[in-house]
Amino acid sequence: MSARRPWAWPLVPLYRATIALKDGLRNIGLLKVRQLERPVVSVGSISAGGAGKTPVVISLAKMLRARGWDVDVLSRGYGRIGHGVEWVAAMGDRVAERYGDEPVVIARATGVPVWVSGNRFAAGRAAESGVAGEVRGANGNHNHNHSHVNGGEVGERARSPKAVHLLDDGFQHRQLARNFDVVLVTAEDLNDTLMPAGNLREGFNALQRADAVVVREDELEDVKERAWKLMREGAQMWVVRRKLVFPAPLLVFTAGLRPVAFCAIARPEGFQSMLTEAGCGVVDTIVFPDHHAYGMHDMERILELGRQLNATGFVTTEKDNVKLTKAMCDRLETLGPLMVVGLEAEFADANAVVSALEARLGEQRA
């Protein structure tokens, strides 16, 4: 195991004890678990970020919807400035600032309703009723957002016999009951350690709670044997293929032959390597902290590097693009085109995945 922050090793036992205390309180019923009317499929990981949850949520939402399920997504909306329970209106400038970057990416990619709140139970209740109502937050304060959002359509969805909530980044959000736990595991996770020395939110024993563990096809040989040993009997292993999607018609050459890449994601080295493998010859990459809120000063920094390197344009991710205003994009494009690259996750055996989910969700409806 490696430690990203070796100086924090002395704090790991305290973090581990905190996890154990919560598990103990949960086991004796002192931590309340609440149940929504509709079944919940959680998608999460044991690490703090970068496992690839968002593309998997998007893929599952599309797959279930194609099978006739009415799908919505419940998300924390990390870093958002909005309050209470909100339905994500995904278009326009600064929407990521209000709702969080990942919820906006999911809403745009899937077209399904996405609801954000630190209180995911309240978000689920709002999704089932079609109303973002009064919510008491963890601090005891009231937040008011009585807006009706597509009330008739969402209300019909809530009453549908085939309706399901996807809980984004929900593995540790155990105060909300779920019917199926999907957990992503990467090779990096299996070589990591607990926070704060590492990026693991929970130890490997937490994988005993998973109904399905998702591993990347390109890491399968490294991960498969170790992951199987950590999983409970009866759990499934799903293999996912990840690929970058470039805009048509120029694809990898949309930003020219010498683009500068920039991103604010948890594991930027993965984005860099995938660009290289796809034949996109970036001349340099500027990395910002995960969930970074861009400003015009960042555009000037990126633009200056582009000029120094005689760049022909810029390339970034969908997650970054939703945080850029039109003015920011226009500023970059004074040097060259801005290419936005999507990341898609495709299950190697999609039929087995959706069949397993439908079997469990069918039990819930029975």
Sequence and secondary structure as in RCSB ss.txt:
>XXXX:A:sequence
MSARRPWAWPLVPLYRATIALKDGLRNIGLLKVRQLERPVVSVGSISAGGAGKTPVVISLAKMLRARGWDVDVLS
RGYGRIGHGVEWVAAMGDRVAERYGDEPVVIARATGVPVWVSGNRFAAGRAAESGVAGEVRGANGNHNHNHSHVN
GGEVGERARSPKAVHLLDDGFQHRQLARNFDVVLVTAEDLNDTLMPAGNLREGFNALQRADAVVVREDELEDVKE
RAWKLMREGAQMWVVRRKLVFPAPLLVFTAGLRPVAFCAIARPEGFQSMLTEAGCGVVDTIVFPDHHAYGMHDME
RILELGRQLNATGFVTTEKDNVKLTKAMCDRLETLGPLMVVGLEAEFADANAVVSALEARLGEQRA
>XXXX:A:secstr
   S GGGGGGHHHHHHHHHHHHHHHHTT S  B  SS EEEEEESBSS S HHHHHHHHHHHHHHTT EEEEEE
  TT    SSEE    STTHHHHH HHHHHHHHHH S EEE S HHHHHHHHHHTB   EE TTS EE    B S
HHHHHHHHH TTEEEEEET TT TTB  SEEEEE  HHHHT  BTTTSSBSS GGGGGG SEEEEEGGGHHHHHH
HHHHHS TT EEEEEEEEEE  TTTGGGTT SSEEEEE  S HHHHHHHHHHTT   SEEEE  TT    HHHHH
HHHHHHHHTT  EEEEEHHHHTT  HHHHHHHTTTS EEEEEEEEEETTHHHHHHHHHHHHHHHH 
